[in-house]
Amino acid sequence: AHAARRRANAKRSRVSEPVDRTARRRDQARARLSRIPITPPVSMQSCLGKSNAASLPTQQHRVRSRRSRANARRLGHRGAMVTVQFIPHATAAEDGTPVLVTTTTPAILKKLQNGSDVRGVALEGVPGEPVTLNEEAAYLIGAAFVDWLADKKGKKPSELSIAVGRDPRLSGPALANAMFAGFGSKDVGRVVDMGIATTPACFMTTVTPGVAYDAGIMLTASHLPFNRNGAKFFTSEGGLDKADIKRICEDAAAACEAAPDGHAIPLDGVDDAVESVPFLETYAAQLRDLIKKGANHPTAYDEPLTGMKIIVDAGNGSGGFFAKSVLEPLGADVSGSQFLDPDGKFPNHSPNPEDAEAMDSAVAATVKAKADLGVIFDTDVDRSAVIDGDGNPINRNKLIALLAAIILDEHPGSTVVTDSVTSDGLAEFIEGKGGKHVRYMRGYKNVINEGVRRDKAGEPCHLMIETSGHGAMKENYCLDDGAYIAVKIIIEAVRRRLSGGKGISDLLSELREPLEEKEVRLKITCDDFKAYGGDVLEQLKEAVGSMKGYTPVDVNYEGYRVNRDEGDGKRGWFLLRQSLHDPVMVLNFESEIPGGVGAMAKDVVAWLNEKDFESLDASAVYAILDK
């Protein structure tokens, strides 16, 4: 009977109803909550960070309210068990409110570092991928970032301003809410919620006059699946480096160890401590101005794209604004653009310019629309690729070559820094245009930092770009910005149109492309994978001297790259390198003759068989021979 009365009370009540100070009302409120899936709103009550949550009673519950279940479904949450506490606001009123408390561990927090980013699993739903980036993790990382930023800027937390944007991922609102609570625990002076944003826009908030936040944070996991999320951090000096992220994660881990029961994160709406200030329209205006000035149209300065048809494929990420807020106001016909609406389920294709299915879809849309140009973005718009009017995709080596041609025309003799897997034909193309090519390491941050280092040392470097499409230019704060790359290419297209010249693909007429290329991944199955991979590379170096027709490349910044004489002036190569973060070795092949990749794979397999590496799964190389 008692349980029946409790269920009846719960049915008549709402989760958000204030909890009375009387014991009876408190019991009734607790009965209404049986288990809360995950924080629905994108908000915080900053004062809750000052509450002594640990001393208050806790209970595990599920929300029975239809409204709360609907919110959970809307945000894609699947009812993970969490702890609910009733904590009074830290004000004179004692109108308690339900809050969410999740927990994490110091070890998990340290593993969230992904080079110069934070990245983890934020939602359940994929077998074998438990949640690692939950609300407590976001809270602790946010609080640790405030400490780092205060030291960096030489300011008190109350003097800092921090803006947070996010891509459309389903976990974004809950993680932003938790991060705001972490800021509140440190008494940050100004907290700004930008809502849907892009990674480059988050950086631009730190350097735009009249805005100039002390920091911008982008919640994103780039092109990764819907269940992942992460964070990229920026100040006016650029993105944080690995050492900065390591400190933040370690400080968060230390705070977790000191408070292992977690922290209270409110379930209510945004209060006055968090300002809602979108920035995408400001960023779009900046991009429009760049196109106007760059194109310098003699008769249509304000609408230089009049007469051009440009389609955009945003992959349901954050890049849809580029069609409607950048191109269309400048006169472009953007009809035929696709997947512009943000959707964190990414229902149409992976938002990734490197993904074959995604590129095929963008090519088809460009051809169907009879567009002059197509643009495809990744989720957070720090990468892009383009499609010419004939439906030819321009990505990877072609994209680098196109941008190098544009940059070297503007800055003759410039150095161009790329990652380690670029083609021999690209190196010849850059040198043929009067530039200097530096083939460096994988990792966009590594590529950018090397370009910045060389430029500061007196070697002008105006372009730093990975084959993945992460491209940065000196003229644009050395920021990897997919929208800026698209702007540079669009400006070049307008100029060539005005001069009566050919399309942008004509710039690639001298680029020698490989006939065959292949990338495979070899898993390392032992715990100390870094040391094991290093030993494999050392043994390859010793073996190459006895491999007929193979010679090592003179300069290797990453792994070991080996050339193969393919006869008649043709040359192939393979590169074996360690993954930056995972227990994997990556093997790339490129050949200028039919069957060249298979021939090199056969030689590599012979070496692997001879060495019999017990902890290296080379099945992917064998699969090349099977085909």
Secondary structure by P-SEA (a helix, b strand, c coil): caaaaaaaaaaaccccccccccaaaaaaaaaacccccccccccccccccccccccbbbbbbbbccaaaaaaaaaacccccbbbbbbccccccccbbbbbbbbbbcaaaaaacccccccccccccccccccccccaaaaaaaaaaaaaaaaaaaccccccbbbbbbbccccaaaaaaaaaaaaaaaacccbbbbbccccaaaaaaaaccccccccbbbbbccccccccccccccccccccccaaaaaaaaaaaaaaaaacccbbbbbcccccccccccccaaaaaaaaaaaaaaaaccccccccccccbbbbbbccccccccccccccccccccccccccccccccccccccccccaaaaaaaaaaaaaacccbbbbbccccccccccccccccccaaaaaaaaaaaaaaaccbbbbbbcccccaaaaaaaaaacbbbbbccccaaaaaaaaaaaaaacccccbbbccccbbbbccccccccaaaaaaaaaaaaaaaaaacccccccccccbbbbcccbbbbbbbcccaaaaaaaaaaaaaaaaccccccccccccccccbbbbbbcccccccbbbbbbcccccbbbbbbbbcccaaaaaaaaaaaaaaaaaccccccaaaaaaaaac
